[in-house]
């Protein structure tokens, strides 16, 4: 598996967890109710694992006077031994109050309540509220997954670009004869394309030949060595695009069935209509999924509002996007499997017009060259469960078999 795909998978796995942790990392809060017996004090330990802010309030339920202190560990030890009053916060002889203390270091901090002036012999009943920011234990480690996920995404993008550049370099090195068609043979091939266009009754006007080594289709791919594709420049003219791996290896007449199949695949009315339908269906599927997410957001915010819609969306949307992304990927692969049938049907129509023997002869000659991309596609199984994705072009074996099985 490519490293870029590994990094992307890690980012998609960790990112939602980090986002949810950030959204859900609310301050730790707690409420204590207790009684301070006569001539005694009560302390509440608070364990903090990183710096933050300790705050809250206290109330004596009968409005009697109390004194309240906040100590760190060292100060508390001194207070218990010698009654030292060095503290982080203190207030004396009040029936209620609030407190706020900055906590620079992790450790244990103590909230101490003692009797106020004149109430040493009285039991006092208190309610104590505590809030500690930035120390919600279950989420502290998970929050770091969000920036880590972002780093993996950036690394995945960078690695993908590097892998694409290396693949382009290797494909160009393997088939260096790329570029515009030149010479007498290329002129003959272009004239064959023009004659075919006219005989088939299509309005497309071939302007020139172009030999290429690679094509961009869900990433960089080797240009299919058994295909002739058309590079459209507007709706009525463009280029005849041929594989650089076959430049000079086929006679001009042997290109004829491949060019005819390509023209039929692109411009035969019935095939064109069905391809447009599949493409529109694919786009409408993506649009429907996006609309469904929009409706979910709308219902959450406006129709059946949850208590905190922003928190709900930020915590749930990342997990919803993962299956949506998987669905879109596999629908795209299914579409490519359907499009393969239209390439095969174009071969059948071209064979009826030119004769199947000429097309089979050309395809078998290409097959005998043992070209890398042709051999790889011969090993493919017609399934969407492929790590490297699904290409829309049928294998050369399948093309030859369906022509040989066809009865004239």
Buried (B, 14 or more C-beta within 10 A) or exposed (E): EBEBBBBBEBBBEBBBBBBBBBBBBEBBEEEBEEEBEEEEBBBBEBEBEEBBBBBBBBBBEEEBBBBBBBBBEEBBEBBBEEEBEEBBBBBBEBBBBEBEBEBEEEBEBBBBBBBBEEBEEBEBEBBBBBBBBBBBEEBBEBBBBBEBBBBBBEBBBEBBEEBBEEBBEBBBEBBEBBEEBEEEBBBBBBEBBBEBBEEBEBEBBBBBBBBBBBBEBEBBBBBBBBBBBBEEEEEEEBBBBBBBBBBEBBEBEBBBBBBBBBBBBBBBEEBBEBBEEBEEEBEEBBEEBEEEBEEBBEEBBEEEEEEEBEBBBBBBBBEBBEEBEEEBBEBBBBBBBBBBBBBBBBBBBBBEBBEBEBBBEBBEBBBEBEBEBBBEBEEBEEEBEEEEBBBBBBBBBBBBBBBEEEEE
